[in-house]
Amino acid sequence: MKKTSMRVILLLLVVGCLGILFIWFQNQSDVKESASVMKVEGAVHVSKQVEASCMGCHAVDENGKLARIEYMRKTPEGWSQTIARMERIHGLKLTDEQRRQLIQDLSAERGLAPEEAEAVQYWTANKPSYTESVKNENVQNACMTCHAGGRFMAQRRTEEEWKNLKDFHLVMLPSIYLNHRHMDWPVVADAAIRYLAEQYPLETEEWRQWKGKGYDVQGKWKVVGFRGTKGTYIGDSEFVKDKDGFVETKTIRYLHEPGSLTMRGQARLYTGYALRTQYQQDKKKLTGTFNVLEGGTVIKGDWSDASDPGITGEEMYYKVQTEKPEIIHMEPQAIERGKTQDITLYGMNLQQLTAKDMRLPAGVSVQKITPVSNEEIKVTVAVGKNVAEGSFAIGSGQVISHKKLTVYHRVDYVKVTPSYAVSRVGGAGPMHKVSTQFVAYAYSNGPDRKKGTADDMQLMPVKAKWSLAPYPEGNKGEDLAYIGKIDQSGLFTPGTEGTNAKRAFTAENVGSATVIAKYESGGKTLIGKTHLIVTVPDYNNIVN
């Protein structure tokens, strides 16, 4: 190694050590300062638990605010990560109850508004294989080489606090400078910080309107959900308040499978709308990340299997009401022109529904309504050959409908999601395997009859035949024997972590593959493809 490089490394290490010592000495003086200010003002900063746990290091500044803490806002998950870092690096000692109380209090006083949180729901729910789009080049180069964009998009800070992040990284992770030696990282980071301070400021109208408000989820709800490899399910849920938040009991049934499943568990509400659940189903632990929306009448979010975070589902809850028919799901959601078809509607008070209540597209007529129960009816519709293509809201003043009805000309192609998939080996050590649920969706080219244009329509998930092929296609495909298997539901299960003696150089069971879905429609075989990466475990500290 060149002498110049050695000098740079030594200099960075010295700077890092000096920075840590500076922070330590500063914290000691801050303790004395905060104590004196508190005696004078007698104010409560965030909460009594925050004062007891945090003011040993965080001072009350000249503005009468708790340094650092009262100049930022985060999701419950963001505050959980911050607290975990305080425990891991700075020696903070907490009981489980104290930790829960800190997250509760910080989320209430320094949280995000519902609109702000919805934009990063994918990150808070830790949705696997999610493709982000952050267009700022400086943020991409300075931040997203290490972090997901959701990590900073789920925060709000003052401009000074955004600047503190740069210093924090240089002190705690001095190698960041060398890792980004292909650029002038401090300069690029400054430009990224200016963008973040502008896009994600501490004070927003959304937070001003929301802070101090909250919803009560007690009562009964109708549920509709979707799990990629099993399809759509419907069900009923009830939340009952207890000393730790709520107890939820939920029963669901998949539309294409017999029987039902019941789960029961604990739910906590943060910031008045951020609902986090943990419950048991078939001896498995499921965790849920939800937001209460639309005036407290809708709950929207995601769940995942704690033993395999790649097993996930999306859910919507609708508050039970008795006033008018309410449609929460229809099967199928798309109908073909020129045919007579049956649609099954699911929801509430559906026995009151009449043909004139629904606002159907011109050229679509109801031939027959057959009630199955108050929560399910079958509707036979005739679809004319010249009906306009598109998605239509079918609700009216007499009926609430949360779903749109799509009319299409034909199925033109199949697209596979996720568009770029990442699975992780595991199961031999402390980390679980992370599977991938692939779904094939039928698409129509839309009125312009051209694939890949703005009017293309996603129609419905379809049952496809699944297989793996080499990536890139045409090579020998040596990875396929080791990385794992895909079943005919579209679920890919990766191999076990660690070295494999049967593989050259005892490499791990990692690699790439092309995932292929074949679907028969109108006498044609339609093929959709996507890229799968199978990689090492993600050793990540998670505080529940």
ZATORVEX-524735 format. One line per field, with one value per residue (C-alpha): residue number from 1; residue in one letter; x, y, z. Coordinates in steps of 0.02 Angstrom, whole numbers, padded with zeros to 5 digits. Example, Ala and Ser with C-alpha at 12.3 -4.5 7.8 and 13.67 -1.06 7.14 Angstrom:
2
i	1  2
aa	A  S
u	00615  00684
v	-00225  -00053
w	00390  00357
END
This chain:
544
i	1  2  3  4  5  6  7  8  9  10  11  12  13  14  15  16  17  18  19  20  21  22  23  24  25  26  27  28  29  30  31  32  33  34  35  36  37  38  39  40  41  42  43  44  45  46  47  48  49  50  51  52  53  54  55  56  57  58  59  60  61  62  63  64  65  66  67  68  69  70  71  72  73  74  75  76  77  78  79  80  81  82  83  84  85  86  87  88  89  90  91  92  93  94  95  96  97  98  99  100  101  102  103  104  105  106  107  108  109  110  111  112  113  114  115  116  117  118  119  120  121  122  123  124  125  126  127  128  129  130  131  132  133  134  135  136  137  138  139  140  141  142  143  144  145  146  147  148  149  150  151  152  153  154  155  156  157  158  159  160  161  162  163  164  165  166  167  168  169  170  171  172  173  174  175  176  177  178  179  180  181  182  183  184  185  186  187  188  189  190  191  192  193  194  195  196  197  198  199  200  201  202  203  204  205  206  207  208  209  210  211  212  213  214  215  216  217  218  219  220  221  222  223  224  225  226  227  228  229  230  231  232  233  234  235  236  237  238  239  240  241  242  243  244  245  246  247  248  249  250  251  252  253  254  255  256  257  258  259  260  261  262  263  264  265  266  267  268  269  270  271  272  273  274  275  276  277  278  279  280  281  282  283  284  285  286  287  288  289  290  291  292  293  294  295  296  297  298  299  300  301  302  303  304  305  306  307  308  309  310  311  312  313  314  315  316  317  318  319  320  321  322  323  324  325  326  327  328  329  330  331  332  333  334  335  336  337  338  339  340  341  342  343  344  345  346  347  348  349  350  351  352  353  354  355  356  357  358  359  360  361  362  363  364  365  366  367  368  369  370  371  372  373  374  375  376  377  378  379  380  381  382  383  384  385  386  387  388  389  390  391  392  393  394  395  396  397  398  399  400  401  402  403  404  405  406  407  408  409  410  411  412  413  414  415  416  417  418  419  420  421  422  423  424  425  426  427  428  429  430  431  432  433  434  435  436  437  438  439  440  441  442  443  444  445  446  447  448  449  450  451  452  453  454  455  456  457  458  459  460  461  462  463  464  465  466  467  468  469  470  471  472  473  474  475  476  477  478  479  480  481  482  483  484  485  486  487  488  489  490  491  492  493  494  495  496  497  498  499  500  501  502  503  504  505  506  507  508  509  510  511  512  513  514  515  516  517  518  519  520  521  522  523  524  525  526  527  528  529  530  531  532  533  534  535  536  537  538  539  540  541  542  543  544
aa	M  K  K  T  S  M  R  V  I  L  L  L  L  V  V  G  C  L  G  I  L  F  I  W  F  Q  N  Q  S  D  V  K  E  S  A  S  V  M  K  V  E  G  A  V  H  V  S  K  Q  V  E  A  S  C  M  G  C  H  A  V  D  E  N  G  K  L  A  R  I  E  Y  M  R  K  T  P  E  G  W  S  Q  T  I  A  R  M  E  R  I  H  G  L  K  L  T  D  E  Q  R  R  Q  L  I  Q  D  L  S  A  E  R  G  L  A  P  E  E  A  E  A  V  Q  Y  W  T  A  N  K  P  S  Y  T  E  S  V  K  N  E  N  V  Q  N  A  C  M  T  C  H  A  G  G  R  F  M  A  Q  R  R  T  E  E  E  W  K  N  L  K  D  F  H  L  V  M  L  P  S  I  Y  L  N  H  R  H  M  D  W  P  V  V  A  D  A  A  I  R  Y  L  A  E  Q  Y  P  L  E  T  E  E  W  R  Q  W  K  G  K  G  Y  D  V  Q  G  K  W  K  V  V  G  F  R  G  T  K  G  T  Y  I  G  D  S  E  F  V  K  D  K  D  G  F  V  E  T  K  T  I  R  Y  L  H  E  P  G  S  L  T  M  R  G  Q  A  R  L  Y  T  G  Y  A  L  R  T  Q  Y  Q  Q  D  K  K  K  L  T  G  T  F  N  V  L  E  G  G  T  V  I  K  G  D  W  S  D  A  S  D  P  G  I  T  G  E  E  M  Y  Y  K  V  Q  T  E  K  P  E  I  I  H  M  E  P  Q  A  I  E  R  G  K  T  Q  D  I  T  L  Y  G  M  N  L  Q  Q  L  T  A  K  D  M  R  L  P  A  G  V  S  V  Q  K  I  T  P  V  S  N  E  E  I  K  V  T  V  A  V  G  K  N  V  A  E  G  S  F  A  I  G  S  G  Q  V  I  S  H  K  K  L  T  V  Y  H  R  V  D  Y  V  K  V  T  P  S  Y  A  V  S  R  V  G  G  A  G  P  M  H  K  V  S  T  Q  F  V  A  Y  A  Y  S  N  G  P  D  R  K  K  G  T  A  D  D  M  Q  L  M  P  V  K  A  K  W  S  L  A  P  Y  P  E  G  N  K  G  E  D  L  A  Y  I  G  K  I  D  Q  S  G  L  F  T  P  G  T  E  G  T  N  A  K  R  A  F  T  A  E  N  V  G  S  A  T  V  I  A  K  Y  E  S  G  G  K  T  L  I  G  K  T  H  L  I  V  T  V  P  D  Y  N  N  I  V  N
u	00000  00066  00128  00003  -00143  -00078  -00066  -00245  -00310  -00213  -00276  -00456  -00437  -00364  -00505  -00633  -00560  -00552  -00731  -00792  -00697  -00771  -00947  -00916  -00850  -00991  -01119  -01046  -01067  -01240  -01297  -01258  -01335  -01496  -01517  -01503  -01625  -01751  -01748  -01786  -01919  -02000  -02056  -02081  -01979  -02074  -02120  -02065  -01993  -01892  -01824  -01776  -01693  -01619  -01570  -01414  -01337  -01458  -01459  -01597  -01530  -01550  -01717  -01786  -01787  -01705  -01551  -01560  -01721  -01841  -01768  -01821  -01972  -01976  -02089  -02103  -01978  -01859  -01865  -01842  -01681  -01620  -01651  -01564  -01411  -01411  -01413  -01282  -01157  -01189  -01234  -01415  -01499  -01685  -01816  -01935  -02074  -01965  -01915  -02097  -02144  -02004  -02060  -02240  -02197  -02073  -02193  -02334  -02234  -02104  -02187  -02247  -02418  -02522  -02490  -02302  -02300  -02402  -02267  -02140  -02256  -02149  -01998  -02082  -02159  -01989  -02069  -01947  -01885  -01960  -01887  -01867  -01861  -01763  -01719  -01591  -01418  -01326  -01437  -01411  -01222  -01196  -01334  -01409  -01244  -01271  -01452  -01624  -01706  -01847  -01729  -01712  -01882  -01959  -01880  -01907  -01768  -01712  -01577  -01449  -01500  -01482  -01306  -01268  -01291  -01137  -01029  -01102  -01052  -00876  -00847  -00930  -00888  -00727  -00701  -00849  -00727  -00617  -00765  -00822  -00649  -00712  -00801  -00777  -00899  -00908  -00953  -01083  -01152  -01174  -01275  -01380  -01411  -01475  -01599  -01655  -01677  -01788  -01891  -01907  -01912  -01955  -02110  -02247  -02430  -02475  -02395  -02468  -02642  -02618  -02517  -02622  -02758  -02793  -02911  -02994  -02992  -03106  -03246  -03280  -03202  -03215  -03049  -02990  -02811  -02694  -02549  -02453  -02443  -02617  -02722  -02860  -02942  -03083  -03126  -03183  -03082  -03121  -03012  -03043  -02950  -02836  -02698  -02564  -02664  -02786  -02816  -02860  -02954  -02962  -03034  -02998  -03034  -02945  -03067  -02988  -02952  -03068  -03079  -03035  -02893  -02908  -02773  -02764  -02634  -02583  -02600  -02523  -02568  -02430  -02450  -02638  -02643  -02490  -02555  -02427  -02485  -02410  -02514  -02508  -02577  -02549  -02406  -02322  -02287  -02351  -02307  -02413  -02376  -02535  -02600  -02775  -02841  -02994  -03060  -03034  -03144  -03003  -02846  -02716  -02550  -02444  -02398  -02252  -02202  -02070  -01987  -01975  -01994  -02020  -02191  -02302  -02478  -02569  -02729  -02869  -02990  -03159  -03258  -03421  -03575  -03759  -03824  -03797  -03719  -03528  -03421  -03244  -03194  -03253  -03196  -03146  -03102  -03092  -03222  -03200  -03300  -03432  -03466  -03590  -03498  -03525  -03448  -03447  -03458  -03398  -03436  -03574  -03764  -03760  -03934  -03998  -03907  -04010  -03959  -04003  -03892  -03731  -03658  -03603  -03513  -03624  -03656  -03639  -03805  -03855  -03944  -03965  -03922  -03908  -03880  -03769  -03767  -03770  -03582  -03580  -03685  -03663  -03703  -03721  -03677  -03685  -03543  -03572  -03442  -03419  -03406  -03268  -03109  -03044  -03073  -03239  -03300  -03464  -03518  -03661  -03756  -03843  -03691  -03509  -03381  -03196  -03153  -03160  -03224  -03106  -03169  -03041  -03029  -02914  -02765  -02610  -02463  -02407  -02296  -02209  -02185  -02072  -01981  -01813  -01813  -01692  -01699  -01579  -01509  -01525  -01587  -01419  -01380  -01475  -01545  -01702  -01717  -01801  -01910  -01990  -02173  -02188  -02354  -02402  -02524  -02623  -02614  -02709  -02623  -02768  -02861  -02704  -02663  -02479  -02383  -02290  -02384  -02475  -02647  -02595  -02708  -02666  -02812  -02792  -02670  -02670  -02621  -02460  -02335  -02172  -01992  -01813  -01687  -01505  -01464  -01412  -01509  -01398  -01260  -01231  -01342  -01230  -01317  -01484  -01428  -01393  -01491  -01661  -01828  -01986  -02153  -02308  -02386  -02242  -02154  -01964  -01876  -01687  -01554  -01465  -01331  -01149  -01023  -01077  -00948  -01031  -01001  -00835  -00725  -00863  -00953  -01117  -01288  -01299  -01320  -01442  -01587  -01720  -01895  -02019  -02210  -02311  -02497  -02620  -02748  -02854  -02753  -02588  -02447  -02399  -02230  -02172  -01996  -01902  -01729  -01694  -01540  -01507  -01383  -01314  -01414  -01449  -01375  -01482  -01522  -01711  -01797  -01980
v	00000  00173  00285  00420  00300  00245  00425  00459  00307  00355  00534  00475  00360  00502  00619  00485  00457  00644  00662  00526  00606  00775  00704  00619  00778  00879  00756  00774  00963  00944  00840  00981  01111  01012  00985  01172  01219  01091  01162  01335  01290  01136  01084  00906  00870  00744  00635  00585  00423  00517  00632  00487  00385  00517  00671  00590  00633  00751  00930  01059  01194  01383  01360  01258  01099  00931  00931  00821  00732  00879  00928  00772  00661  00475  00323  00198  00089  00237  00275  00090  00090  00248  00174  00012  00114  00204  00036  -00043  00099  00216  00093  00144  00020  -00011  -00137  -00201  -00094  00063  00032  00012  00171  00269  00216  00258  00431  00481  00425  00527  00688  00671  00557  00570  00621  00484  00557  00562  00382  00313  00368  00252  00110  -00010  00032  00026  -00142  -00201  -00262  -00376  -00346  -00171  -00059  00122  00277  00424  00542  00654  00602  00667  00568  00413  00430  00493  00398  00256  00166  00104  00145  00115  00279  00241  00258  00446  00475  00410  00553  00740  00852  01032  01083  01079  00902  00843  00917  00824  00660  00696  00727  00573  00463  00533  00509  00340  00268  00354  00223  00298  00423  00285  00180  00327  00379  00377  00540  00689  00617  00767  00883  00763  00734  00922  00932  00782  00862  01021  00917  00816  00973  01047  00890  00825  00975  00963  01072  01024  01067  00881  00861  01024  00963  00789  00803  00765  00675  00489  00351  00215  00046  -00042  -00139  -00252  -00242  -00331  -00387  -00418  -00471  -00541  -00661  -00689  -00879  -00911  -00772  -00665  -00695  -00613  -00615  -00532  -00446  -00372  -00262  -00260  -00133  -00194  -00120  -00148  -00080  -00197  -00383  -00429  -00586  -00617  -00758  -00769  -00887  -00896  -00887  -01034  -01147  -01239  -01200  -01046  -00984  -00895  -00790  -00691  -00570  -00401  -00235  -00067  00103  00233  00418  00392  00295  00181  00008  -00129  -00308  -00473  -00630  -00817  -00915  -01103  -01094  -00956  -00780  -00645  -00460  -00323  -00143  -00044  00135  00189  00305  00394  00462  00299  00194  00103  00011  -00023  -00114  -00270  -00423  -00544  -00711  -00684  -00850  -00804  -00617  -00660  -00733  -00579  -00516  -00352  -00312  -00186  -00172  -00086  -00029  -00126  -00018  -00060  00084  00038  -00097  -00088  -00185  -00224  -00349  -00424  -00583  -00567  -00382  -00378  -00433  -00464  -00374  -00472  -00602  -00641  -00671  -00701  -00584  -00621  -00469  -00472  -00343  -00286  -00271  -00343  -00420  -00241  -00219  -00198  -00182  00002  00039  00005  00130  00008  00059  00095  -00069  -00178  -00240  -00346  -00505  -00583  -00557  -00710  -00676  -00803  -00710  -00532  -00528  -00613  -00606  -00667  -00548  -00605  -00466  -00453  -00355  -00280  -00295  -00107  -00063  00063  -00012  00049  00043  00107  00155  00062  00144  00267  00364  00202  00087  00107  00019  00015  -00076  -00029  -00141  -00159  -00195  -00262  -00322  -00472  -00532  -00476  -00517  -00575  -00479  -00558  -00469  -00426  -00352  -00381  -00510  -00540  -00699  -00740  -00907  -00951  -01082  -01149  -01008  -00868  -00794  -00860  -00893  -00754  -00828  -00737  -00743  -00722  -00672  -00674  -00537  -00533  -00368  -00289  -00174  -00054  00048  00092  -00096  -00060  -00150  -00046  00118  00222  00146  -00034  -00112  -00237  -00358  -00493  -00619  -00782  -00961  -00991  -01132  -01085  -01131  -01070  -01043  -00984  -00801  -00731  -00848  -00957  -00989  -01158  -01119  -01197  -01095  -01182  -01342  -01249  -01089  -01164  -01216  -01135  -01223  -01211  -01078  -00961  -00975  -00981  -01055  -01024  -01148  -01158  -01033  -01079  -01170  -01315  -01454  -01515  -01349  -01297  -01209  -01249  -01090  -01043  -01080  -00909  -00857  -00793  -00862  -00810  -00841  -00891  -00892  -00972  -00937  -01005  -00878  -00882  -01026  -00933  -00963  -00800  -00791  -00672  -00665  -00582  -00586  -00672  -00646  -00770  -00695  -00704  -00669  -00490  -00483  -00343  -00295  -00285  -00224  -00276
w	00000  -00043  00099  00049  00070  00239  00296  00240  00336  00493  00480  00465  00615  00719  00666  00709  00883  00916  00859  00977  01122  01078  01079  01247  01330  01253  01323  01497  01494  01417  01566  01687  01573  01548  01734  01770  01632  01691  01867  01800  01672  01748  01572  01510  01355  01247  01399  01573  01503  01372  01506  01619  01481  01366  01466  01534  01365  01276  01341  01340  01224  01218  01129  01273  01169  01197  01086  00932  00986  00967  00798  00704  00672  00632  00612  00757  00663  00646  00832  00870  00768  00854  01026  00975  00924  01091  01179  01068  01057  01203  01340  01368  01485  01461  01511  01377  01450  01451  01270  01217  01310  01228  01054  01099  01167  01032  00895  00971  00992  00854  00725  00546  00483  00398  00224  00257  00318  00173  00051  00137  00186  00084  00192  00362  00314  00250  00088  -00002  -00180  -00187  -00322  -00266  -00375  -00305  -00446  -00360  -00421  -00268  -00150  -00258  -00251  -00072  00021  -00079  -00107  00072  00121  00049  00004  00124  00271  00249  00167  00329  00428  00445  00512  00524  00400  00541  00588  00409  00410  00571  00477  00371  00525  00609  00463  00454  00641  00665  00493  00435  00300  00207  00132  00060  00005  -00101  -00161  -00341  -00297  -00182  -00055  00065  -00079  -00150  00026  00052  -00108  -00054  00116  00035  -00064  00088  00194  00059  00026  00205  00323  00507  00498  00375  00356  00363  00534  00599  00551  00624  00785  00938  00841  00838  00788  00890  00801  00925  00846  00697  00525  00357  00284  00106  00072  -00058  -00039  -00199  -00198  -00127  -00200  -00127  00043  00138  00322  00482  00618  00788  00898  01086  01194  01334  01443  01310  01163  01076  01056  00878  00827  00640  00535  00348  00203  00036  -00110  -00199  -00050  00070  00255  00357  00467  00634  00716  00877  00939  01005  00915  00963  00893  00872  00825  00828  00663  00643  00689  00722  00751  00806  00803  00781  00634  00614  00742  00642  00703  00586  00604  00526  00478  00447  00439  00489  00353  00282  00445  00537  00421  00327  00383  00250  00259  00247  00350  00342  00416  00552  00507  00322  00283  00100  00141  00138  00112  00080  00175  00182  00328  00312  00464  00478  00449  00427  00322  00140  00028  00025  -00100  -00040  -00174  -00337  -00423  -00563  -00567  -00757  -00887  -01073  -01206  -01300  -01165  -01027  -00864  -00679  -00551  -00364  -00252  -00071  00063  00182  00170  -00005  00004  -00011  -00177  -00335  -00517  -00524  -00374  -00473  -00596  -00731  -00892  -01042  -01133  -00976  -00907  -00757  -00809  -00638  -00454  -00342  -00155  -00066  00101  00163  00129  -00042  -00201  -00379  -00522  -00702  -00825  -01014  -01092  -01264  -01402  -01414  -01230  -01197  -01125  -00957  -00770  -00706  -00532  -00506  -00343  -00328  -00197  -00148  -00140  -00087  -00196  -00157  -00318  -00501  -00639  -00788  -00964  -01088  -01267  -01237  -01137  -01233  -01121  -00949  -00829  -00678  -00512  -00428  -00577  -00491  -00352  -00209  -00105  00036  00091  00276  00396  00456  00577  00665  00504  00419  00235  00135  -00001  -00148  -00197  -00386  -00464  -00648  -00701  -00862  -00958  -01100  -01225  -01203  -01332  -01432  -01453  -01416  -01280  -01152  -01172  -01044  -01078  -01043  -00911  -00775  -00773  -00640  -00568  -00668  -00634  -00730  -00750  -00665  -00705  -00684  -00824  -00826  -00808  -00924  -01037  -01144  -01017  -00933  -00784  -00653  -00517  -00543  -00455  -00293  -00268  -00227  -00302  -00368  -00347  -00456  -00345  -00391  -00222  -00234  -00081  -00075  -00019  00148  00198  00217  00109  00000  -00017  -00177  -00263  -00340  -00213  -00084  -00134  -00051  -00126  -00208  -00388  -00520  -00620  -00745  -00678  -00814  -00806  -00947  -00964  -01093  -01157  -01315  -01386  -01362  -01240  -01157  -01069  -00933  -00863  -00721  -00642  -00475  -00368  -00226  -00105  00073  00233  00282  00457  00523  00703  00723  00881  00891
END
